[in-house]
Amino acid sequence: MLRPHGNAGELRVHAFNPELPNLQPGGDVYLLGERRRIERVREDRGQVLVGLEGLTRRGAVEEMRGALLEVAEEELLRDADEHFVYELVGLEVVTDGGRTLGRVSEVLSTGANDVYVVKGPSGEVLVPAIASVVQAIDVAGGRLFITNAAVQVDETA
């Protein structure tokens, strides 16, 4: 939550996903660990105004300035190709030529796109997390499949 808005207890928030799948009236969120029902949502100047059950005065939300609105992971609406960082760390990285490069040790956020740091027997490889490089992510199978050319891997080594 960025700050209160108006006198009716609305919260001005910055949504991580502009499509707002998890900020819909009737849905539930957690604010400072307390579960609250979303009563209303509207957009205002590139941000989102949210009204939560039980918060009807500006003073009630003023002390919550800077807090996060959270959704329980099992209730989080996300696309099939969206993954949490913790799901990616530890995945085995395999090229389309069948070579295993190692495992994802961390995910760097660069601004333009994420970068997977892969550590293996040949050292460290940086893999850009873009559609032309990452062919498939199989979290259940523990593997991340990438193109050979993207990381300039010598398949004969």
CYANA upper distance limits for C-alpha pairs under 8 A (distance plus 0.5 A):
  1 MET  CA     11 LEU  CA      6.97
  1 MET  CA     12 ARG  CA      6.61
  1 MET  CA     13 VAL  CA      4.97
  1 MET  CA     14 HIS  CA      7.30
  1 MET  CA     64 MET  CA      8.06
  1 MET  CA     65 ARG  CA      6.66
  1 MET  CA     66 GLY  CA      5.66
  1 MET  CA     67 ALA  CA      5.73
  1 MET  CA     68 LEU  CA      5.92
  1 MET  CA     69 LEU  CA      6.91
  2 LEU  CA     11 LEU  CA      7.96
  2 LEU  CA     12 ARG  CA      6.13
  2 LEU  CA     13 VAL  CA      5.65
  2 LEU  CA     14 HIS  CA      7.34
  2 LEU  CA     65 ARG  CA      6.47
  2 LEU  CA     66 GLY  CA      5.74
  2 LEU  CA     67 ALA  CA      8.04
  3 ARG  CA     11 LEU  CA      6.55
  3 ARG  CA     12 ARG  CA      5.89
  3 ARG  CA     13 VAL  CA      7.64
  3 ARG  CA     61 VAL  CA      8.46
  3 ARG  CA     62 GLU  CA      7.51
  3 ARG  CA     64 MET  CA      8.15
  3 ARG  CA     65 ARG  CA      5.35
  3 ARG  CA     66 GLY  CA      7.13
  4 PRO  CA      9 GLY  CA      7.20
  4 PRO  CA     10 GLU  CA      6.43
  4 PRO  CA     11 LEU  CA      5.14
  4 PRO  CA     12 ARG  CA      6.24
  4 PRO  CA     58 ARG  CA      6.76
  4 PRO  CA     61 VAL  CA      6.50
  4 PRO  CA     62 GLU  CA      6.35
  4 PRO  CA     65 ARG  CA      7.44
  5 HIS  CA      9 GLY  CA      7.37
  5 HIS  CA     10 GLU  CA      5.72
  5 HIS  CA     11 LEU  CA      6.02
  5 HIS  CA     12 ARG  CA      6.21
  5 HIS  CA     49 LEU  CA      7.89
  5 HIS  CA     58 ARG  CA      7.72
  6 GLY  CA     10 GLU  CA      7.15
  6 GLY  CA     58 ARG  CA      7.14
  7 ASN  CA     56 THR  CA      8.38
  7 ASN  CA     57 ARG  CA      6.13
  7 ASN  CA     58 ARG  CA      5.18
  8 ALA  CA     55 LEU  CA      8.27
  8 ALA  CA     56 THR  CA      5.45
  8 ALA  CA     57 ARG  CA      5.27
  8 ALA  CA     58 ARG  CA      6.34
  9 GLY  CA     51 GLY  CA      7.22
  9 GLY  CA     52 LEU  CA      8.41
  9 GLY  CA     55 LEU  CA      5.70
  9 GLY  CA     56 THR  CA      4.87
  9 GLY  CA     57 ARG  CA      4.65
  9 GLY  CA     58 ARG  CA      4.89
  9 GLY  CA     59 GLY  CA      7.91
  9 GLY  CA     60 ALA  CA      7.15
  9 GLY  CA     61 VAL  CA      6.60
 10 GLU  CA     49 LEU  CA      6.70
 10 GLU  CA     50 VAL  CA      5.94
 10 GLU  CA     51 GLY  CA      5.15
 10 GLU  CA     52 LEU  CA      7.73
 10 GLU  CA     55 LEU  CA      7.97
 10 GLU  CA     56 THR  CA      7.93
 10 GLU  CA     57 ARG  CA      8.42
 10 GLU  CA     58 ARG  CA      7.73
 10 GLU  CA     61 VAL  CA      8.25
 11 LEU  CA     49 LEU  CA      5.97
 11 LEU  CA     50 VAL  CA      5.60
 11 LEU  CA     51 GLY  CA      6.87
 11 LEU  CA     61 VAL  CA      7.77
 12 ARG  CA     47 GLN  CA      7.33
 12 ARG  CA     48 VAL  CA      6.24
 12 ARG  CA     49 LEU  CA      5.13
 12 ARG  CA     50 VAL  CA      7.02
 13 VAL  CA     47 GLN  CA      6.64
 13 VAL  CA     48 VAL  CA      5.78
 13 VAL  CA     49 LEU  CA      6.74
 13 VAL  CA     50 VAL  CA      7.79
 14 HIS  CA     47 GLN  CA      5.92
 14 HIS  CA     48 VAL  CA      6.74
 15 ALA  CA     20 LEU  CA      7.42
 15 ALA  CA     47 GLN  CA      7.69
 15 ALA  CA     48 VAL  CA      7.43
 17 ASN  CA     21 PRO  CA      8.07
 20 LEU  CA     24 GLN  CA      7.60
 21 PRO  CA     77 LEU  CA      6.72
 21 PRO  CA     78 ARG  CA      8.24
 22 ASN  CA     27 GLY  CA      7.70
 22 ASN  CA     71 VAL  CA      7.88
 22 ASN  CA     76 LEU  CA      7.09
 22 ASN  CA     77 LEU  CA      6.61
 23 LEU  CA     27 GLY  CA      7.33
 23 LEU  CA     38 ILE  CA      7.81
 23 LEU  CA     41 VAL  CA      7.60
 24 GLN  CA     38 ILE  CA      7.14
 24 GLN  CA     40 ARG  CA      7.90
 24 GLN  CA     41 VAL  CA      7.09
 25 PRO  CA     37 ARG  CA      8.18
 25 PRO  CA     38 ILE  CA      5.37
 25 PRO  CA     39 GLU  CA      5.49
 25 PRO  CA     40 ARG  CA      5.72
 25 PRO  CA     41 VAL  CA      7.03
 26 GLY  CA     37 ARG  CA      6.53
 26 GLY  CA     38 ILE  CA      5.84
 26 GLY  CA     39 GLU  CA      6.66
 27 GLY  CA     37 ARG  CA      6.27
 27 GLY  CA     38 ILE  CA      5.95
 28 ASP  CA     35 ARG  CA      7.07
 28 ASP  CA     36 ARG  CA      6.05
 28 ASP  CA     37 ARG  CA      4.96
 28 ASP  CA     38 ILE  CA      6.36
 28 ASP  CA     71 VAL  CA      7.60
 29 VAL  CA     35 ARG  CA      6.18
 29 VAL  CA     36 ARG  CA      5.99
 29 VAL  CA     37 ARG  CA      6.96
 29 VAL  CA     38 ILE  CA      7.62
 29 VAL  CA     69 LEU  CA      6.69
 29 VAL  CA     70 GLU  CA      5.93
 29 VAL  CA     71 VAL  CA      5.44
 29 VAL  CA     72 ALA  CA      8.03
 30 TYR  CA     34 GLU  CA      5.64
 30 TYR  CA     35 ARG  CA      4.89
 30 TYR  CA     36 ARG  CA      6.47
 30 TYR  CA     69 LEU  CA      6.16
 30 TYR  CA     70 GLU  CA      5.41
 30 TYR  CA     71 VAL  CA      6.59
 30 TYR  CA     72 ALA  CA      8.30
 31 LEU  CA     35 ARG  CA      7.05
 31 LEU  CA     36 ARG  CA      7.64
 31 LEU  CA     67 ALA  CA      7.55
 31 LEU  CA     68 LEU  CA      6.92
 31 LEU  CA     69 LEU  CA      5.62
 31 LEU  CA     70 GLU  CA      7.05
 32 LEU  CA     64 MET  CA      8.24
 32 LEU  CA     67 ALA  CA      7.20
 32 LEU  CA     68 LEU  CA      7.78
 32 LEU  CA     69 LEU  CA      8.29
 36 ARG  CA     52 LEU  CA      6.74
 36 ARG  CA     53 GLU  CA      6.42
 36 ARG  CA     54 GLY  CA      8.33
 37 ARG  CA     52 LEU  CA      6.31
 37 ARG  CA     53 GLU  CA      5.84
 38 ILE  CA     50 VAL  CA      7.68
 38 ILE  CA     51 GLY  CA      6.67
 38 ILE  CA     52 LEU  CA      5.21
 38 ILE  CA     53 GLU  CA      6.77
 39 GLU  CA     50 VAL  CA      8.14
 39 GLU  CA     51 GLY  CA      5.93
 39 GLU  CA     52 LEU  CA      5.86
 39 GLU  CA     53 GLU  CA      6.54
 40 ARG  CA     50 VAL  CA      6.26
 40 ARG  CA     51 GLY  CA      5.49
 40 ARG  CA     52 LEU  CA      7.66
 41 VAL  CA     48 VAL  CA      7.41
 41 VAL  CA     49 LEU  CA      6.18
 41 VAL  CA     50 VAL  CA      5.14
 41 VAL  CA     51 GLY  CA      6.95
 42 ARG  CA     48 VAL  CA      6.30
 42 ARG  CA     49 LEU  CA      5.76
 42 ARG  CA     50 VAL  CA      7.21
 43 GLU  CA     47 GLN  CA      6.31
 43 GLU  CA     48 VAL  CA      4.97
 43 GLU  CA     49 LEU  CA      6.46
 44 ASP  CA     48 VAL  CA      6.32
 44 ASP  CA     49 LEU  CA      7.24
 51 GLY  CA     55 LEU  CA      7.73
 55 LEU  CA     60 ALA  CA      6.67
 55 LEU  CA     61 VAL  CA      7.45
 56 THR  CA     60 ALA  CA      7.75
 57 ARG  CA     61 VAL  CA      7.63
 58 ARG  CA     62 GLU  CA      6.58
 59 GLY  CA     63 GLU  CA      7.93
 61 VAL  CA     65 ARG  CA      7.51
 71 VAL  CA     75 GLU  CA      7.09
 71 VAL  CA     76 LEU  CA      6.46
 72 ALA  CA     76 LEU  CA      6.66
 78 ARG  CA     82 GLU  CA      6.80
 81 ASP  CA    137 ILE  CA      8.48
 83 HIS  CA     87 GLU  CA      6.93
 83 HIS  CA     88 LEU  CA      7.72
 84 PHE  CA     88 LEU  CA      7.37
 85 VAL  CA     89 VAL  CA      6.88
 85 VAL  CA    107 VAL  CA      7.18
 87 GLU  CA     91 LEU  CA      8.36
 87 GLU  CA    139 VAL  CA      7.07
 88 LEU  CA    104 VAL  CA      7.21
 88 LEU  CA    107 VAL  CA      8.48
 88 LEU  CA    139 VAL  CA      7.63
 89 VAL  CA    103 ARG  CA      7.97
 89 VAL  CA    104 VAL  CA      5.46
 89 VAL  CA    105 SER  CA      5.94
 89 VAL  CA    106 GLU  CA      6.30
 89 VAL  CA    107 VAL  CA      7.88
 90 GLY  CA    103 ARG  CA      5.84
 90 GLY  CA    104 VAL  CA      5.59
 90 GLY  CA    105 SER  CA      6.61
 90 GLY  CA    142 GLY  CA      8.15
 91 LEU  CA    103 ARG  CA      5.83
 91 LEU  CA    104 VAL  CA      6.04
 91 LEU  CA    139 VAL  CA      7.78
 91 LEU  CA    142 GLY  CA      5.42
 91 LEU  CA    143 ARG  CA      5.52
 91 LEU  CA    144 LEU  CA      6.66
 92 GLU  CA    100 THR  CA      7.54
 92 GLU  CA    101 LEU  CA      8.07
 92 GLU  CA    102 GLY  CA      6.24
 92 GLU  CA    103 ARG  CA      4.91
 92 GLU  CA    104 VAL  CA      7.15
 92 GLU  CA    142 GLY  CA      6.61
 92 GLU  CA    143 ARG  CA      5.16
 92 GLU  CA    144 LEU  CA      6.52
 93 VAL  CA    100 THR  CA      6.27
 93 VAL  CA    101 LEU  CA      6.10
 93 VAL  CA    102 GLY  CA      6.18
 93 VAL  CA    103 ARG  CA      6.15
 93 VAL  CA    104 VAL  CA      7.44
 93 VAL  CA    118 VAL  CA      7.85
 93 VAL  CA    143 ARG  CA      6.34
 93 VAL  CA    144 LEU  CA      5.27
 93 VAL  CA    145 PHE  CA      6.38
 93 VAL  CA    146 ILE  CA      7.70
 94 VAL  CA     98 GLY  CA      6.43
 94 VAL  CA     99 ARG  CA      5.97
 94 VAL  CA    100 THR  CA      4.93
 94 VAL  CA    101 LEU  CA      6.57
 94 VAL  CA    102 GLY  CA      8.32
 94 VAL  CA    143 ARG  CA      7.52
 94 VAL  CA    144 LEU  CA      6.68
 94 VAL  CA    145 PHE  CA      5.43
 94 VAL  CA    146 ILE  CA      6.75
 95 THR  CA     99 ARG  CA      5.81
 95 THR  CA    100 THR  CA      7.04
 95 THR  CA    101 LEU  CA      7.97
 95 THR  CA    145 PHE  CA      6.20
 95 THR  CA    146 ILE  CA      5.35
 95 THR  CA    147 THR  CA      5.92
 95 THR  CA    148 ASN  CA      5.92
 96 ASP  CA    145 PHE  CA      7.19
 96 ASP  CA    146 ILE  CA      6.56
 96 ASP  CA    147 THR  CA      5.78
 96 ASP  CA    148 ASN  CA      6.55
 97 GLY  CA    147 THR  CA      8.44
 97 GLY  CA    148 ASN  CA      7.20
 97 GLY  CA    155 GLU  CA      7.61
 99 ARG  CA    155 GLU  CA      7.40
101 LEU  CA    118 VAL  CA      7.62
101 LEU  CA    119 LYS  CA      7.82
101 LEU  CA    120 GLY  CA      6.13
101 LEU  CA    121 PRO  CA      7.91
101 LEU  CA    122 SER  CA      7.88
101 LEU  CA    125 VAL  CA      8.34
102 GLY  CA    118 VAL  CA      6.32
102 GLY  CA    119 LYS  CA      5.64
102 GLY  CA    120 GLY  CA      4.31
102 GLY  CA    121 PRO  CA      7.33
103 ARG  CA    118 VAL  CA      5.70
103 ARG  CA    119 LYS  CA      6.06
103 ARG  CA    120 GLY  CA      6.89
104 VAL  CA    116 TYR  CA      6.67
104 VAL  CA    117 VAL  CA      6.06
104 VAL  CA    118 VAL  CA      4.87
104 VAL  CA    119 LYS  CA      6.99
105 SER  CA    116 TYR  CA      8.13
105 SER  CA    117 VAL  CA      6.16
105 SER  CA    118 VAL  CA      6.22
105 SER  CA    119 LYS  CA      6.83
106 GLU  CA    116 TYR  CA      6.67
106 GLU  CA    117 VAL  CA      5.82
106 GLU  CA    118 VAL  CA      8.01
107 VAL  CA    114 ASP  CA      7.05
107 VAL  CA    115 VAL  CA      6.21
107 VAL  CA    116 TYR  CA      5.22
107 VAL  CA    117 VAL  CA      6.57
108 LEU  CA    114 ASP  CA      6.00
108 LEU  CA    115 VAL  CA      5.54
108 LEU  CA    116 TYR  CA      6.89
108 LEU  CA    117 VAL  CA      7.86
109 SER  CA    113 ASN  CA      7.02
109 SER  CA    114 ASP  CA      5.06
109 SER  CA    115 VAL  CA      7.02
110 THR  CA    114 ASP  CA      6.22
110 THR  CA    115 VAL  CA      7.64
113 ASN  CA    128 PRO  CA      7.50
113 ASN  CA    129 ALA  CA      6.73
113 ASN  CA    130 ILE  CA      7.44
114 ASP  CA    128 PRO  CA      6.79
114 ASP  CA    129 ALA  CA      5.75
114 ASP  CA    130 ILE  CA      8.39
115 VAL  CA    126 LEU  CA      6.86
115 VAL  CA    127 VAL  CA      5.97
115 VAL  CA    128 PRO  CA      4.95
115 VAL  CA    129 ALA  CA      5.83
116 TYR  CA    126 LEU  CA      6.29
116 TYR  CA    127 VAL  CA      5.48
116 TYR  CA    128 PRO  CA      6.78
116 TYR  CA    129 ALA  CA      7.05
117 VAL  CA    124 GLU  CA      7.34
117 VAL  CA    125 VAL  CA      6.55
117 VAL  CA    126 LEU  CA      5.40
117 VAL  CA    127 VAL  CA      6.96
118 VAL  CA    124 GLU  CA      6.07
118 VAL  CA    125 VAL  CA      5.57
118 VAL  CA    126 LEU  CA      6.69
118 VAL  CA    127 VAL  CA      7.78
119 LYS  CA    123 GLY  CA      6.22
119 LYS  CA    124 GLU  CA      5.05
119 LYS  CA    125 VAL  CA      6.96
120 GLY  CA    124 GLU  CA      6.92
125 VAL  CA    151 VAL  CA      7.84
126 LEU  CA    151 VAL  CA      7.87
127 VAL  CA    133 VAL  CA      8.21
127 VAL  CA    150 ALA  CA      8.01
127 VAL  CA    151 VAL  CA      6.94
128 PRO  CA    133 VAL  CA      7.32
128 PRO  CA    134 VAL  CA      8.40
129 ALA  CA    133 VAL  CA      7.29
129 ALA  CA    134 VAL  CA      6.71
130 ILE  CA    134 VAL  CA      6.49
131 ALA  CA    135 GLN  CA      7.30
132 SER  CA    147 THR  CA      8.33
133 VAL  CA    146 ILE  CA      5.93
133 VAL  CA    147 THR  CA      5.88
133 VAL  CA    150 ALA  CA      6.20
134 VAL  CA    144 LEU  CA      7.95
134 VAL  CA    145 PHE  CA      6.57
134 VAL  CA    146 ILE  CA      5.00
134 VAL  CA    147 THR  CA      7.21
135 GLN  CA    144 LEU  CA      8.34
135 GLN  CA    145 PHE  CA      5.89
135 GLN  CA    146 ILE  CA      5.67
135 GLN  CA    147 THR  CA      7.32
136 ALA  CA    144 LEU  CA      6.49
136 ALA  CA    145 PHE  CA      5.64
136 ALA  CA    146 ILE  CA      7.65
137 ILE  CA    143 ARG  CA      6.76
137 ILE  CA    144 LEU  CA      5.04
137 ILE  CA    145 PHE  CA      6.78
138 ASP  CA    142 GLY  CA      6.38
138 ASP  CA    143 ARG  CA      5.70
138 ASP  CA    144 LEU  CA      6.55
139 VAL  CA    143 ARG  CA      6.85
139 VAL  CA    144 LEU  CA      8.24
146 ILE  CA    150 ALA  CA      8.15
147 THR  CA    151 VAL  CA      8.04
148 ASN  CA    152 GLN  CA      6.78
148 ASN  CA    153 VAL  CA      6.40
148 ASN  CA    155 GLU  CA      8.42
149 ALA  CA    153 VAL  CA      7.35
